[in-house]
């Protein structure tokens, strides 16, 4: 669980500071935390904070299948936002679980949709699996 908390905090700070490179002057003054909450139990946690420069972070998580050895998985979901140097608010929401880390945000590129023909072909095969499945006994090899 601490890994998720650390990862989220690092991502928010790196994202907010990533605009400071190049020819831009970055003022490294102390930025106060204006609001902070934290709660933790044996199998769950929740935290949030807001900084004086408008960064907001929130995350909550739990252990899925807690107590079931071999089937436990850490699950976390949350979001962070900050104002970029152009005055635009950048927001990211994410889920981290046994399937990996998945983030969404208006600035994160998305894969293009599948072509209509491919979707229709998958639907056709899926609706009649028996028509597209050969008998393994009839396989002759090459």
Phi and psi in radians as a Rosetta constraint file:
Dihedral C 1 N 2 CA 2 C 2 CIRCULARHARMONIC -1.092 0.35
Dihedral N 2 CA 2 C 2 N 3 CIRCULARHARMONIC -0.521 0.35
Dihedral C 2 N 3 CA 3 C 3 CIRCULARHARMONIC -1.071 0.35
Dihedral N 3 CA 3 C 3 N 4 CIRCULARHARMONIC -0.756 0.35
Dihedral C 3 N 4 CA 4 C 4 CIRCULARHARMONIC -1.110 0.35
Dihedral N 4 CA 4 C 4 N 5 CIRCULARHARMONIC -0.739 0.35
Dihedral C 4 N 5 CA 5 C 5 CIRCULARHARMONIC -1.109 0.35
Dihedral N 5 CA 5 C 5 N 6 CIRCULARHARMONIC -0.828 0.35
Dihedral C 5 N 6 CA 6 C 6 CIRCULARHARMONIC -1.108 0.35
Dihedral N 6 CA 6 C 6 N 7 CIRCULARHARMONIC -0.780 0.35
Dihedral C 6 N 7 CA 7 C 7 CIRCULARHARMONIC -1.043 0.35
Dihedral N 7 CA 7 C 7 N 8 CIRCULARHARMONIC -0.777 0.35
Dihedral C 7 N 8 CA 8 C 8 CIRCULARHARMONIC -1.114 0.35
Dihedral N 8 CA 8 C 8 N 9 CIRCULARHARMONIC -0.780 0.35
Dihedral C 8 N 9 CA 9 C 9 CIRCULARHARMONIC -1.121 0.35
Dihedral N 9 CA 9 C 9 N 10 CIRCULARHARMONIC -0.743 0.35
Dihedral C 9 N 10 CA 10 C 10 CIRCULARHARMONIC -1.123 0.35
Dihedral N 10 CA 10 C 10 N 11 CIRCULARHARMONIC -0.760 0.35
Dihedral C 10 N 11 CA 11 C 11 CIRCULARHARMONIC -1.050 0.35
Dihedral N 11 CA 11 C 11 N 12 CIRCULARHARMONIC -0.759 0.35
Dihedral C 11 N 12 CA 12 C 12 CIRCULARHARMONIC -1.132 0.35
Dihedral N 12 CA 12 C 12 N 13 CIRCULARHARMONIC -0.766 0.35
Dihedral C 12 N 13 CA 13 C 13 CIRCULARHARMONIC -1.183 0.35
Dihedral N 13 CA 13 C 13 N 14 CIRCULARHARMONIC -0.776 0.35
Dihedral C 13 N 14 CA 14 C 14 CIRCULARHARMONIC -1.098 0.35
Dihedral N 14 CA 14 C 14 N 15 CIRCULARHARMONIC -0.776 0.35
Dihedral C 14 N 15 CA 15 C 15 CIRCULARHARMONIC -1.084 0.35
Dihedral N 15 CA 15 C 15 N 16 CIRCULARHARMONIC -0.746 0.35
Dihedral C 15 N 16 CA 16 C 16 CIRCULARHARMONIC -1.206 0.35
Dihedral N 16 CA 16 C 16 N 17 CIRCULARHARMONIC -0.570 0.35
Dihedral C 16 N 17 CA 17 C 17 CIRCULARHARMONIC -1.614 0.35
Dihedral N 17 CA 17 C 17 N 18 CIRCULARHARMONIC -0.142 0.35
Dihedral C 17 N 18 CA 18 C 18 CIRCULARHARMONIC -1.170 0.35
Dihedral N 18 CA 18 C 18 N 19 CIRCULARHARMONIC -0.278 0.35
Dihedral C 18 N 19 CA 19 C 19 CIRCULARHARMONIC -1.490 0.35
Dihedral N 19 CA 19 C 19 N 20 CIRCULARHARMONIC 0.038 0.35
Dihedral C 19 N 20 CA 20 C 20 CIRCULARHARMONIC -1.555 0.35
Dihedral N 20 CA 20 C 20 N 21 CIRCULARHARMONIC -0.013 0.35
Dihedral C 20 N 21 CA 21 C 21 CIRCULARHARMONIC -1.390 0.35
Dihedral N 21 CA 21 C 21 N 22 CIRCULARHARMONIC -3.108 0.35
Dihedral C 21 N 22 CA 22 C 22 CIRCULARHARMONIC 1.263 0.35
Dihedral N 22 CA 22 C 22 N 23 CIRCULARHARMONIC -2.423 0.35
Dihedral C 22 N 23 CA 23 C 23 CIRCULARHARMONIC -1.520 0.35
Dihedral N 23 CA 23 C 23 N 24 CIRCULARHARMONIC 0.040 0.35
Dihedral C 23 N 24 CA 24 C 24 CIRCULARHARMONIC -1.420 0.35
Dihedral N 24 CA 24 C 24 N 25 CIRCULARHARMONIC 2.455 0.35
Dihedral C 24 N 25 CA 25 C 25 CIRCULARHARMONIC -1.502 0.35
Dihedral N 25 CA 25 C 25 N 26 CIRCULARHARMONIC 2.279 0.35
Dihedral C 25 N 26 CA 26 C 26 CIRCULARHARMONIC -1.955 0.35
Dihedral N 26 CA 26 C 26 N 27 CIRCULARHARMONIC 2.143 0.35
Dihedral C 26 N 27 CA 27 C 27 CIRCULARHARMONIC -1.521 0.35
Dihedral N 27 CA 27 C 27 N 28 CIRCULARHARMONIC 1.948 0.35
Dihedral C 27 N 28 CA 28 C 28 CIRCULARHARMONIC -1.625 0.35
Dihedral N 28 CA 28 C 28 N 29 CIRCULARHARMONIC 0.903 0.35
Dihedral C 28 N 29 CA 29 C 29 CIRCULARHARMONIC -1.450 0.35
Dihedral N 29 CA 29 C 29 N 30 CIRCULARHARMONIC 2.851 0.35
Dihedral C 29 N 30 CA 30 C 30 CIRCULARHARMONIC -1.179 0.35
Dihedral N 30 CA 30 C 30 N 31 CIRCULARHARMONIC 2.268 0.35
Dihedral C 30 N 31 CA 31 C 31 CIRCULARHARMONIC -1.984 0.35
Dihedral N 31 CA 31 C 31 N 32 CIRCULARHARMONIC 2.066 0.35
Dihedral C 31 N 32 CA 32 C 32 CIRCULARHARMONIC -1.314 0.35
Dihedral N 32 CA 32 C 32 N 33 CIRCULARHARMONIC 2.675 0.35
Dihedral C 32 N 33 CA 33 C 33 CIRCULARHARMONIC -1.549 0.35
Dihedral N 33 CA 33 C 33 N 34 CIRCULARHARMONIC 2.072 0.35
Dihedral C 33 N 34 CA 34 C 34 CIRCULARHARMONIC -1.642 0.35
Dihedral N 34 CA 34 C 34 N 35 CIRCULARHARMONIC -0.298 0.35
Dihedral C 34 N 35 CA 35 C 35 CIRCULARHARMONIC -2.669 0.35
Dihedral N 35 CA 35 C 35 N 36 CIRCULARHARMONIC 2.415 0.35
Dihedral C 35 N 36 CA 36 C 36 CIRCULARHARMONIC -2.661 0.35
Dihedral N 36 CA 36 C 36 N 37 CIRCULARHARMONIC 2.386 0.35
Dihedral C 36 N 37 CA 37 C 37 CIRCULARHARMONIC -2.388 0.35
Dihedral N 37 CA 37 C 37 N 38 CIRCULARHARMONIC 2.571 0.35
Dihedral C 37 N 38 CA 38 C 38 CIRCULARHARMONIC -2.677 0.35
Dihedral N 38 CA 38 C 38 N 39 CIRCULARHARMONIC 2.346 0.35
Dihedral C 38 N 39 CA 39 C 39 CIRCULARHARMONIC -2.491 0.35
Dihedral N 39 CA 39 C 39 N 40 CIRCULARHARMONIC 2.473 0.35
Dihedral C 39 N 40 CA 40 C 40 CIRCULARHARMONIC -2.565 0.35
Dihedral N 40 CA 40 C 40 N 41 CIRCULARHARMONIC 2.392 0.35
Dihedral C 40 N 41 CA 41 C 41 CIRCULARHARMONIC -2.142 0.35
Dihedral N 41 CA 41 C 41 N 42 CIRCULARHARMONIC -2.910 0.35
Dihedral C 41 N 42 CA 42 C 42 CIRCULARHARMONIC -1.148 0.35
Dihedral N 42 CA 42 C 42 N 43 CIRCULARHARMONIC -0.658 0.35
Dihedral C 42 N 43 CA 43 C 43 CIRCULARHARMONIC -2.228 0.35
Dihedral N 43 CA 43 C 43 N 44 CIRCULARHARMONIC 0.234 0.35
Dihedral C 43 N 44 CA 44 C 44 CIRCULARHARMONIC -2.632 0.35
Dihedral N 44 CA 44 C 44 N 45 CIRCULARHARMONIC 2.757 0.35
Dihedral C 44 N 45 CA 45 C 45 CIRCULARHARMONIC -2.612 0.35
Dihedral N 45 CA 45 C 45 N 46 CIRCULARHARMONIC 2.844 0.35
Dihedral C 45 N 46 CA 46 C 46 CIRCULARHARMONIC -2.736 0.35
Dihedral N 46 CA 46 C 46 N 47 CIRCULARHARMONIC 2.378 0.35
Dihedral C 46 N 47 CA 47 C 47 CIRCULARHARMONIC -2.644 0.35
Dihedral N 47 CA 47 C 47 N 48 CIRCULARHARMONIC 2.786 0.35
Dihedral C 47 N 48 CA 48 C 48 CIRCULARHARMONIC -2.766 0.35
Dihedral N 48 CA 48 C 48 N 49 CIRCULARHARMONIC 2.702 0.35
Dihedral C 48 N 49 CA 49 C 49 CIRCULARHARMONIC -2.724 0.35
Dihedral N 49 CA 49 C 49 N 50 CIRCULARHARMONIC 2.799 0.35
Dihedral C 49 N 50 CA 50 C 50 CIRCULARHARMONIC -2.381 0.35
Dihedral N 50 CA 50 C 50 N 51 CIRCULARHARMONIC 2.329 0.35
Dihedral C 50 N 51 CA 51 C 51 CIRCULARHARMONIC -1.712 0.35
Dihedral N 51 CA 51 C 51 N 52 CIRCULARHARMONIC 2.901 0.35
Dihedral C 51 N 52 CA 52 C 52 CIRCULARHARMONIC -1.146 0.35
Dihedral N 52 CA 52 C 52 N 53 CIRCULARHARMONIC -0.298 0.35
Dihedral C 52 N 53 CA 53 C 53 CIRCULARHARMONIC -1.770 0.35
Dihedral N 53 CA 53 C 53 N 54 CIRCULARHARMONIC 0.242 0.35
Dihedral C 53 N 54 CA 54 C 54 CIRCULARHARMONIC 1.651 0.35
Dihedral N 54 CA 54 C 54 N 55 CIRCULARHARMONIC 0.058 0.35
Dihedral C 54 N 55 CA 55 C 55 CIRCULARHARMONIC -1.309 0.35
Dihedral N 55 CA 55 C 55 N 56 CIRCULARHARMONIC 2.259 0.35
Dihedral C 55 N 56 CA 56 C 56 CIRCULARHARMONIC -2.169 0.35
Dihedral N 56 CA 56 C 56 N 57 CIRCULARHARMONIC 2.449 0.35
Dihedral C 56 N 57 CA 57 C 57 CIRCULARHARMONIC -2.429 0.35
Dihedral N 57 CA 57 C 57 N 58 CIRCULARHARMONIC 2.386 0.35
Dihedral C 57 N 58 CA 58 C 58 CIRCULARHARMONIC -2.549 0.35
Dihedral N 58 CA 58 C 58 N 59 CIRCULARHARMONIC 2.513 0.35
Dihedral C 58 N 59 CA 59 C 59 CIRCULARHARMONIC -2.698 0.35
Dihedral N 59 CA 59 C 59 N 60 CIRCULARHARMONIC 2.548 0.35
Dihedral C 59 N 60 CA 60 C 60 CIRCULARHARMONIC -2.460 0.35
Dihedral N 60 CA 60 C 60 N 61 CIRCULARHARMONIC 2.674 0.35
Dihedral C 60 N 61 CA 61 C 61 CIRCULARHARMONIC -2.800 0.35
Dihedral N 61 CA 61 C 61 N 62 CIRCULARHARMONIC 2.990 0.35
Dihedral C 61 N 62 CA 62 C 62 CIRCULARHARMONIC -2.754 0.35
Dihedral N 62 CA 62 C 62 N 63 CIRCULARHARMONIC 2.964 0.35
Dihedral C 62 N 63 CA 63 C 63 CIRCULARHARMONIC -1.659 0.35
Dihedral N 63 CA 63 C 63 N 64 CIRCULARHARMONIC 2.032 0.35
Dihedral C 63 N 64 CA 64 C 64 CIRCULARHARMONIC -1.306 0.35
Dihedral N 64 CA 64 C 64 N 65 CIRCULARHARMONIC 2.393 0.35
Dihedral C 64 N 65 CA 65 C 65 CIRCULARHARMONIC 1.050 0.35
Dihedral N 65 CA 65 C 65 N 66 CIRCULARHARMONIC 0.727 0.35
Dihedral C 65 N 66 CA 66 C 66 CIRCULARHARMONIC -0.950 0.35
Dihedral N 66 CA 66 C 66 N 67 CIRCULARHARMONIC 2.246 0.35
Dihedral C 66 N 67 CA 67 C 67 CIRCULARHARMONIC 1.555 0.35
Dihedral N 67 CA 67 C 67 N 68 CIRCULARHARMONIC -0.142 0.35
Dihedral C 67 N 68 CA 68 C 68 CIRCULARHARMONIC -1.684 0.35
Dihedral N 68 CA 68 C 68 N 69 CIRCULARHARMONIC 1.582 0.35
Dihedral C 68 N 69 CA 69 C 69 CIRCULARHARMONIC -0.953 0.35
Dihedral N 69 CA 69 C 69 N 70 CIRCULARHARMONIC 2.334 0.35
Dihedral C 69 N 70 CA 70 C 70 CIRCULARHARMONIC 1.510 0.35
Dihedral N 70 CA 70 C 70 N 71 CIRCULARHARMONIC -0.192 0.35
Dihedral C 70 N 71 CA 71 C 71 CIRCULARHARMONIC -2.134 0.35
Dihedral N 71 CA 71 C 71 N 72 CIRCULARHARMONIC 0.028 0.35
Dihedral C 71 N 72 CA 72 C 72 CIRCULARHARMONIC -1.295 0.35
Dihedral N 72 CA 72 C 72 N 73 CIRCULARHARMONIC 2.575 0.35
Dihedral C 72 N 73 CA 73 C 73 CIRCULARHARMONIC -2.600 0.35
Dihedral N 73 CA 73 C 73 N 74 CIRCULARHARMONIC 2.404 0.35
Dihedral C 73 N 74 CA 74 C 74 CIRCULARHARMONIC -1.339 0.35
Dihedral N 74 CA 74 C 74 N 75 CIRCULARHARMONIC 2.347 0.35
Dihedral C 74 N 75 CA 75 C 75 CIRCULARHARMONIC -2.261 0.35
Dihedral N 75 CA 75 C 75 N 76 CIRCULARHARMONIC 2.287 0.35
Dihedral C 75 N 76 CA 76 C 76 CIRCULARHARMONIC -2.470 0.35
Dihedral N 76 CA 76 C 76 N 77 CIRCULARHARMONIC 2.567 0.35
Dihedral C 76 N 77 CA 77 C 77 CIRCULARHARMONIC -2.522 0.35
Dihedral N 77 CA 77 C 77 N 78 CIRCULARHARMONIC 2.588 0.35
Dihedral C 77 N 78 CA 78 C 78 CIRCULARHARMONIC -3.028 0.35
Dihedral N 78 CA 78 C 78 N 79 CIRCULARHARMONIC -2.879 0.35
Dihedral C 78 N 79 CA 79 C 79 CIRCULARHARMONIC -2.770 0.35
Dihedral N 79 CA 79 C 79 N 80 CIRCULARHARMONIC 2.810 0.35
Dihedral C 79 N 80 CA 80 C 80 CIRCULARHARMONIC -2.572 0.35
Dihedral N 80 CA 80 C 80 N 81 CIRCULARHARMONIC 2.722 0.35
Dihedral C 80 N 81 CA 81 C 81 CIRCULARHARMONIC -2.608 0.35
Dihedral N 81 CA 81 C 81 N 82 CIRCULARHARMONIC 2.719 0.35
Dihedral C 81 N 82 CA 82 C 82 CIRCULARHARMONIC -2.736 0.35
Dihedral N 82 CA 82 C 82 N 83 CIRCULARHARMONIC 2.879 0.35
Dihedral C 82 N 83 CA 83 C 83 CIRCULARHARMONIC -1.746 0.35
Dihedral N 83 CA 83 C 83 N 84 CIRCULARHARMONIC 2.165 0.35
Dihedral C 83 N 84 CA 84 C 84 CIRCULARHARMONIC -1.357 0.35
Dihedral N 84 CA 84 C 84 N 85 CIRCULARHARMONIC 3.009 0.35
Dihedral C 84 N 85 CA 85 C 85 CIRCULARHARMONIC -1.058 0.35
Dihedral N 85 CA 85 C 85 N 86 CIRCULARHARMONIC -0.286 0.35
Dihedral C 85 N 86 CA 86 C 86 CIRCULARHARMONIC -1.634 0.35
Dihedral N 86 CA 86 C 86 N 87 CIRCULARHARMONIC 0.067 0.35
Dihedral C 86 N 87 CA 87 C 87 CIRCULARHARMONIC 1.515 0.35
Dihedral N 87 CA 87 C 87 N 88 CIRCULARHARMONIC 0.089 0.35
Dihedral C 87 N 88 CA 88 C 88 CIRCULARHARMONIC -1.573 0.35
Dihedral N 88 CA 88 C 88 N 89 CIRCULARHARMONIC 2.411 0.35
Dihedral C 88 N 89 CA 89 C 89 CIRCULARHARMONIC -1.428 0.35
Dihedral N 89 CA 89 C 89 N 90 CIRCULARHARMONIC 2.219 0.35
Dihedral C 89 N 90 CA 90 C 90 CIRCULARHARMONIC -1.858 0.35
Dihedral N 90 CA 90 C 90 N 91 CIRCULARHARMONIC 2.160 0.35
Dihedral C 90 N 91 CA 91 C 91 CIRCULARHARMONIC -2.164 0.35
Dihedral N 91 CA 91 C 91 N 92 CIRCULARHARMONIC 2.448 0.35
Dihedral C 91 N 92 CA 92 C 92 CIRCULARHARMONIC -2.331 0.35
Dihedral N 92 CA 92 C 92 N 93 CIRCULARHARMONIC 2.319 0.35
Dihedral C 92 N 93 CA 93 C 93 CIRCULARHARMONIC -2.070 0.35
Dihedral N 93 CA 93 C 93 N 94 CIRCULARHARMONIC 2.644 0.35
Dihedral C 93 N 94 CA 94 C 94 CIRCULARHARMONIC -2.638 0.35
Dihedral N 94 CA 94 C 94 N 95 CIRCULARHARMONIC 2.818 0.35
Dihedral C 94 N 95 CA 95 C 95 CIRCULARHARMONIC -2.322 0.35
Dihedral N 95 CA 95 C 95 N 96 CIRCULARHARMONIC 2.362 0.35
Dihedral C 95 N 96 CA 96 C 96 CIRCULARHARMONIC -2.226 0.35
Dihedral N 96 CA 96 C 96 N 97 CIRCULARHARMONIC 2.112 0.35
Dihedral C 96 N 97 CA 97 C 97 CIRCULARHARMONIC -2.656 0.35
Dihedral N 97 CA 97 C 97 N 98 CIRCULARHARMONIC -2.818 0.35
Dihedral C 97 N 98 CA 98 C 98 CIRCULARHARMONIC -1.117 0.35
Dihedral N 98 CA 98 C 98 N 99 CIRCULARHARMONIC -0.218 0.35
Dihedral C 98 N 99 CA 99 C 99 CIRCULARHARMONIC -1.697 0.35
Dihedral N 99 CA 99 C 99 N 100 CIRCULARHARMONIC 0.080 0.35
Dihedral C 99 N 100 CA 100 C 100 CIRCULARHARMONIC 1.888 0.35
Dihedral N 100 CA 100 C 100 N 101 CIRCULARHARMONIC -2.913 0.35
Dihedral C 100 N 101 CA 101 C 101 CIRCULARHARMONIC -1.826 0.35
Dihedral N 101 CA 101 C 101 N 102 CIRCULARHARMONIC 2.164 0.35
Dihedral C 101 N 102 CA 102 C 102 CIRCULARHARMONIC -2.221 0.35
Dihedral N 102 CA 102 C 102 N 103 CIRCULARHARMONIC 2.057 0.35
Dihedral C 102 N 103 CA 103 C 103 CIRCULARHARMONIC -2.001 0.35
Dihedral N 103 CA 103 C 103 N 104 CIRCULARHARMONIC 2.605 0.35
Dihedral C 103 N 104 CA 104 C 104 CIRCULARHARMONIC -2.346 0.35
Dihedral N 104 CA 104 C 104 N 105 CIRCULARHARMONIC 2.486 0.35
Dihedral C 104 N 105 CA 105 C 105 CIRCULARHARMONIC -2.996 0.35
Dihedral N 105 CA 105 C 105 N 106 CIRCULARHARMONIC 2.727 0.35
Dihedral C 105 N 106 CA 106 C 106 CIRCULARHARMONIC -1.110 0.35
Dihedral N 106 CA 106 C 106 N 107 CIRCULARHARMONIC -0.412 0.35
Dihedral C 106 N 107 CA 107 C 107 CIRCULARHARMONIC -1.621 0.35
Dihedral N 107 CA 107 C 107 N 108 CIRCULARHARMONIC -0.061 0.35
Dihedral C 107 N 108 CA 108 C 108 CIRCULARHARMONIC -1.622 0.35
Dihedral N 108 CA 108 C 108 N 109 CIRCULARHARMONIC 2.159 0.35
Dihedral C 108 N 109 CA 109 C 109 CIRCULARHARMONIC -1.078 0.35
Dihedral N 109 CA 109 C 109 N 110 CIRCULARHARMONIC 2.571 0.35
Dihedral C 109 N 110 CA 110 C 110 CIRCULARHARMONIC -2.025 0.35
Dihedral N 110 CA 110 C 110 N 111 CIRCULARHARMONIC 2.621 0.35
Dihedral C 110 N 111 CA 111 C 111 CIRCULARHARMONIC -1.159 0.35
Dihedral N 111 CA 111 C 111 N 112 CIRCULARHARMONIC 2.532 0.35
Dihedral C 111 N 112 CA 112 C 112 CIRCULARHARMONIC -1.164 0.35
Dihedral N 112 CA 112 C 112 N 113 CIRCULARHARMONIC 2.733 0.35
Dihedral C 112 N 113 CA 113 C 113 CIRCULARHARMONIC -1.176 0.35
Dihedral N 113 CA 113 C 113 N 114 CIRCULARHARMONIC 2.698 0.35
Dihedral C 113 N 114 CA 114 C 114 CIRCULARHARMONIC -1.166 0.35
Dihedral N 114 CA 114 C 114 N 115 CIRCULARHARMONIC 2.549 0.35
Dihedral C 114 N 115 CA 115 C 115 CIRCULARHARMONIC -1.059 0.35
Dihedral N 115 CA 115 C 115 N 116 CIRCULARHARMONIC 2.533 0.35
Dihedral C 115 N 116 CA 116 C 116 CIRCULARHARMONIC -0.952 0.35
Dihedral N 116 CA 116 C 116 N 117 CIRCULARHARMONIC -0.724 0.35
Dihedral C 116 N 117 CA 117 C 117 CIRCULARHARMONIC -1.086 0.35
Dihedral N 117 CA 117 C 117 N 118 CIRCULARHARMONIC -0.670 0.35
Dihedral C 117 N 118 CA 118 C 118 CIRCULARHARMONIC -1.214 0.35
Dihedral N 118 CA 118 C 118 N 119 CIRCULARHARMONIC -0.734 0.35
Dihedral C 118 N 119 CA 119 C 119 CIRCULARHARMONIC -1.072 0.35
Dihedral N 119 CA 119 C 119 N 120 CIRCULARHARMONIC -0.763 0.35
Dihedral C 119 N 120 CA 120 C 120 CIRCULARHARMONIC -1.130 0.35
Dihedral N 120 CA 120 C 120 N 121 CIRCULARHARMONIC -0.692 0.35
Dihedral C 120 N 121 CA 121 C 121 CIRCULARHARMONIC -1.124 0.35
Dihedral N 121 CA 121 C 121 N 122 CIRCULARHARMONIC -0.757 0.35
Dihedral C 121 N 122 CA 122 C 122 CIRCULARHARMONIC -1.087 0.35
Dihedral N 122 CA 122 C 122 N 123 CIRCULARHARMONIC -0.723 0.35
Dihedral C 122 N 123 CA 123 C 123 CIRCULARHARMONIC -1.108 0.35
Dihedral N 123 CA 123 C 123 N 124 CIRCULARHARMONIC -0.715 0.35
Dihedral C 123 N 124 CA 124 C 124 CIRCULARHARMONIC -1.125 0.35
Dihedral N 124 CA 124 C 124 N 125 CIRCULARHARMONIC -0.819 0.35
Dihedral C 124 N 125 CA 125 C 125 CIRCULARHARMONIC -1.123 0.35
Dihedral N 125 CA 125 C 125 N 126 CIRCULARHARMONIC -0.711 0.35
Dihedral C 125 N 126 CA 126 C 126 CIRCULARHARMONIC -1.175 0.35
Dihedral N 126 CA 126 C 126 N 127 CIRCULARHARMONIC -0.519 0.35
Dihedral C 126 N 127 CA 127 C 127 CIRCULARHARMONIC -1.419 0.35
Dihedral N 127 CA 127 C 127 N 128 CIRCULARHARMONIC -0.293 0.35
Dihedral C 127 N 128 CA 128 C 128 CIRCULARHARMONIC -2.383 0.35
Dihedral N 128 CA 128 C 128 N 129 CIRCULARHARMONIC 1.112 0.35
Dihedral C 128 N 129 CA 129 C 129 CIRCULARHARMONIC -1.123 0.35
Dihedral N 129 CA 129 C 129 N 130 CIRCULARHARMONIC -0.506 0.35
Dihedral C 129 N 130 CA 130 C 130 CIRCULARHARMONIC -1.179 0.35
Dihedral N 130 CA 130 C 130 N 131 CIRCULARHARMONIC -0.485 0.35
Dihedral C 130 N 131 CA 131 C 131 CIRCULARHARMONIC -1.346 0.35
Dihedral N 131 CA 131 C 131 N 132 CIRCULARHARMONIC -0.273 0.35
Dihedral C 131 N 132 CA 132 C 132 CIRCULARHARMONIC -2.053 0.35
Dihedral N 132 CA 132 C 132 N 133 CIRCULARHARMONIC 0.337 0.35
Dihedral C 132 N 133 CA 133 C 133 CIRCULARHARMONIC -2.108 0.35
Dihedral N 133 CA 133 C 133 N 134 CIRCULARHARMONIC 2.073 0.35
Dihedral C 133 N 134 CA 134 C 134 CIRCULARHARMONIC -1.446 0.35
Dihedral N 134 CA 134 C 134 N 135 CIRCULARHARMONIC 2.666 0.35
Dihedral C 134 N 135 CA 135 C 135 CIRCULARHARMONIC -1.251 0.35
Dihedral N 135 CA 135 C 135 N 136 CIRCULARHARMONIC 2.114 0.35
Dihedral C 135 N 136 CA 136 C 136 CIRCULARHARMONIC -1.009 0.35
Dihedral N 136 CA 136 C 136 N 137 CIRCULARHARMONIC -0.476 0.35
Dihedral C 136 N 137 CA 137 C 137 CIRCULARHARMONIC -1.204 0.35
Dihedral N 137 CA 137 C 137 N 138 CIRCULARHARMONIC -0.391 0.35
Dihedral C 137 N 138 CA 138 C 138 CIRCULARHARMONIC -1.532 0.35
Dihedral N 138 CA 138 C 138 N 139 CIRCULARHARMONIC -0.038 0.35
Dihedral C 138 N 139 CA 139 C 139 CIRCULARHARMONIC -1.266 0.35
Dihedral N 139 CA 139 C 139 N 140 CIRCULARHARMONIC 2.161 0.35
Dihedral C 139 N 140 CA 140 C 140 CIRCULARHARMONIC -1.747 0.35
Dihedral N 140 CA 140 C 140 N 141 CIRCULARHARMONIC -0.243 0.35
Dihedral C 140 N 141 CA 141 C 141 CIRCULARHARMONIC 1.406 0.35
Dihedral N 141 CA 141 C 141 N 142 CIRCULARHARMONIC -3.046 0.35
